[in-house]
Amino acid sequence: MAFGQDAGSANALADALTPDIQPIDVSQPTGFLNGRKPDDDVITAELHLIFGSNAALNDDHVDANDEPFLATFPYLAGPHVQ
């Protein structure tokens, strides 16, 4: 509500962004908020839902992975090791 949402909208947004399960409607295209593909920019999508058209706040400016996806399972790059 601190960002201008009324209580009902704020609660609906919180429910959508923090579900106990990840709902998927197989009759709809896959992608955040209906499932999630590895390359979905989830943080930017969530910021846009929270801040709307406020361009200064609705993008984390991380536009790509630092490692490419693998061509075979498990598809994701290994963890960062220091």
BELGIHU-V528911 format. One record per residue. RES is the residue in three letters. NEAR is the number of other C-alpha atoms within 10 Angstrom. D_FIRST is the distance of its C-alpha to the first C-alpha in whole Angstrom. Layout:
{{RES/NEAR/D_FIRST} {RES/NEAR/D_FIRST}}
This chain:
{{MET/11/0} {ALA/6/4} {PHE/9/5} {GLY/10/5} {GLN/13/5} {ASP/10/6} {ALA/10/6} {GLY/10/9} {SER/12/8} {ALA/16/6} {ASN/13/9} {ALA/10/11} {LEU/15/10} {ALA/12/10} {ASP/11/14} {ALA/15/15} {LEU/14/15} {THR/9/16} {PRO/9/19} {ASP/8/22} {ILE/6/24} {GLN/13/24} {PRO/12/25} {ILE/15/27} {ASP/10/29} {VAL/9/32} {SER/6/33} {GLN/9/30} {PRO/10/30} {THR/13/29} {GLY/15/26} {PHE/16/23} {LEU/16/21} {ASN/14/24} {GLY/15/26} {ARG/15/26} {LYS/11/29} {PRO/11/30} {ASP/11/30} {ASP/14/26} {ASP/18/24} {VAL/15/21} {ILE/14/19} {THR/17/19} {ALA/16/18} {GLU/18/15} {LEU/17/14} {HIS/17/15} {LEU/14/13} {ILE/20/10} {PHE/16/11} {GLY/13/13} {SER/11/16} {ASN/11/15} {ALA/10/19} {ALA/8/18} {LEU/13/16} {ASN/18/16} {ASP/17/19} {ASP/13/21} {HIS/8/24} {VAL/10/26} {ASP/10/28} {ALA/10/31} {ASN/10/32} {ASP/8/34} {GLU/9/37} {PRO/10/38} {PHE/15/37} {LEU/11/41} {ALA/8/43} {THR/7/43} {PHE/7/41} {PRO/9/39} {TYR/11/38} {LEU/13/36} {ALA/12/37} {GLY/10/38} {PRO/6/36} {HIS/5/36} {VAL/4/39} {GLN/3/39}}
